[in-house]
Amino acid sequence: MKPISTESVTKAVQILKELAVHSNTKNIEGMKRYGIEVSKCFGISMPLLKEMAKTLGKNHEVAIALWETGYREARHLAVLISDSKQLTKVQMNSWVKDFDSWDICDGTCLHLFRKHPDAFDIAFDWVESEETFIRRAGLVLIATLAVHDKKRDDRDFLLFFPVLIKFSTDERNFVKKAVNWTIRQIGKRSKFLNTEAIELAYKIKEQDSKSARWIASDAIRELESKVFKK
């Protein structure tokens, strides 16, 4: 990535000081209970961060400077003010290595990474990583694309089914929940994918894995109750 200008670094420092003003210890304790990493955290809610992002407007270089501070709220804000048109695969592969919490992982994939034209292909690379949050990021990319990429052919998502079977036996909480989420989002995309995702879930359920059985049972319960118009 290009070197960050002194002006952008200075702006990021100013924003960080503003974030510190809104620090909320009570919120930090609540975030801990939801499994959010809070070692560098101000305890600021997403609604407030979104309001700040609207005021700041898009500024990709400042976003990069904010991300590099390592603070939870600075990174959420970085995602919100990033310009997706300037997003590169180099930046994505750099940032994904910094994921240390499910909220940063999911928020970055939802609000920014899914908008990259190669997001679908990148997901296949990331999901093979042994790192918890990189694997989760690959799964979340597909889940979010299933919802937001309206132009993609439904059959493209079938290509990800072998991956979902493969990692349904991963017992790590943040991974198995992401596998489940991805199956459910794909299955809610269309009547065709609903049928395919239910069949996939039954295949996963046959595996000798506590994680796989939970993933499948939960997905089947939701997807079989989904009604699509003819």
Buried (B, 14 or more C-beta within 10 A) or exposed (E): EEEBEEEBBEBBEEBBEEBEEBEBEEBBEBBEEEEBBBEEBBBBBEEEBBEBBEEBEBBBBBBBBBBBBEBBBBBBBBBBBBBBEEBEBEBBEBBBEBBBBBBBBBBBBBBBBBBBEEBBEBBBBBBEBEEBBBBBBBBBBBBBBBEEBEEEEBEEBBEBBEBBBEBBBBEEEBBBBBBBBBBBBBBBBBBEBBEBBBEBBEBBBEBEBEBBBBBBEBBBEBBEEEEEEE
